[in-house]
Amino acid sequence: MLYRILLIILISSCSAQKNQTEKKIIPQDKFVSIIKDVHLIEALYETSKYNREETANTALQADYDSIFNLYEITYEDFQNSLKYYSINENDLELIYNQALEEIKQENSKLN
C-alpha cells in the first residue's frame, strides 16, 4: 500500500514538472513568426557587419530585445522552445519551412 502511495506521488510530481515546462514553450504558430523575425534581423546583421561590426553587433542585440519584447517572451523562453522543437526534427523543420515561406510571401509583395 505504501508503495502505491509513493508511486502516485512520484507520478503526480512528474506530471506537474512537465506542465511547468510546457508553459514555457512558445506555441508553434507564434514560434514560426519569431523565427521569421530572427532570420530577418540576422540577415540584416550579415549585410552590415562588414562595414561596421561593432555597430552591427549592438544593433543585432537591440533587435533581438525588440523581438522578445514584441512577442512578450524571454531569451530563456526562446531557448526552451528551440530545444523543445529540436527534439522532434520534423517539428523544427516544419517551423523553419513555414518561416521561410512567410519571408518569401512578404518579399513577393514588395517586388
N, C-alpha and C positions, 0 to 999 in steps of 0.2 A: 504494500500500500504506500509506504513512504517513497519507494522507487517511482511509482506512478505520479505522485505529487511532485517530486523533483523533476521528472520528465516534463510534466505540464508546465512547470515554472520555467524550465530551460527553453521549451518551445515558444512560450509566450514572450520571453525576453528576446529571443532571436527575431521573432516577427516584429517586435517593437523597434529593434535596431534597424531592421530592413525598412520599415515605414519612415524612420527618421532619415535614412539615406535617400530614399526615393523622393522625399520632399525637396531635397537639394538638387534634384535632377531637373534640368530645364526641359519643358515639353518639346517634342521633336519639331513641330512646325515653327516654334519660336527659335529653336536652336538653328534651324535652316537659315532664318533671317540673320541671326547673329553671325553665323559662319560666312554668309554672303558679305556682310558689312566688314568683317575681319579681313576677308580676302581683298576687298576694295581698298582698305586703308594700307594693307601690306603692299599692294601693287603700287599705290602712290608713293609709299616709302621707298620701294625699289627704284623708282624712276628719279627720286630726288636725293637719294643718299650719296650719289657720286659727286654731286656739286657741293653739298653742304651736309656732311654726315652728322655732325653734332646737332644741327638744327633739325635734321630729319629724324634723328632718334628721339629728340624731345617732342616733336610733333606726333610721332608714332605713339608714344606713351600717352599723350593727351588724347589722341584719337581712341585708343583702347579705353581710357577712362570714360570718354563720352559715350562709347557704345555700351559699356557696362551700366552707366547711369541711365541711358535711354531705355534699356531693357530691364532696368531695376534688378540687376544681378551683381554678384561679386566675382572677382577673379577666381575664387575658390569654387563658386557655383559653376563657372565656365569649365574649370579643370575637372571637377567631379563629373560633369555631364559628358565631357570629351572622353574621359576614362570609361564611363558607363556605356556610351555608344560604341566605343572601341572594342568592347568585349565581343560584340557581335559585328564582325566585319561588314556584313550586309547592311546593317543599320547605318553605320558610318558612311559607307559608300553611297547609300541612298540619300543621306543628308547632303553630302558633297555634290552629288549629281543634281539634286533639286536646287541647291545654292547656285551652281554654275548655270543651270537653265534660267534661273531668275536674272542672273547677270546678263546672259545673252539676250533675254527679252528686253531688258532695260536698254541695253546697247542698241538693239534694233530700233527702238523707239526714238533714240537720239539721232540715228542716221536717216 
